[in-house]
Amino acid sequence: MTEDVLEQATGSMMIFVDVDGVVLADVGEGRLRDTFPLRSRQVRARFAHCLCVALGRMPTVAEVDAALDVLEGRALVGEDEMERTNR
C-alpha cells in the first residue's frame, strides 16, 4: 500500500497516543467528532470505508490490518502524547 493511499484513507482522522500509551483516533466531520481506540470497531469500519474509496475496491482484512499496524506504529514512534480531558 502506498503512502498516497494511506494518506487519502486517513482523511480527517487524527491519530495520536494518550498519556497512558493508548493509540486513539479522532474521527468525524466538523464539530461532530468522536475519539475511539485505533483498533475499535468504529474506527476499523470507518477506515475500511475510506480505504475502499481510496483504493477503488474493497480492501481485504489483511490490508486493513496492515494499514492500521502502520498507523499505530507511526503514532507510537513519532507523535507527542495528548492528554485526555472530559468535557
Secondary structure, 3 states (H helix, E strand, C coil): CCHHHHHHHHCCCEEEEECCCCEEEEEEECCEEEEEECCCHHHHHHHHHHHHHHHCCCCCHHHHHHHHHHHHHHHHHHCCEECCCCC
